[in-house]
């Protein structure tokens, strides 16, 4: 069974993947990417650290 913490981390990983594609496509700047990444980490409650 999937624990709540695993679901939070999975949701965060999906959001980061979308943010990375937006950054790589030039839709958002690298600074906006970093800010959004921190925001969504706090919002989802994920304890993962993504090293770029």
Long-range contacts (C-beta under 8 A, 24 or more apart in sequence): 5-47, 8-44, 8-45, 8-46, 9-44, 9-46, 9-47, 9-48, 11-44, 11-46, 12-40, 12-41, 12-44, 12-46, 12-48, 13-48, 15-40, 15-44, 16-40, 16-50, 20-52
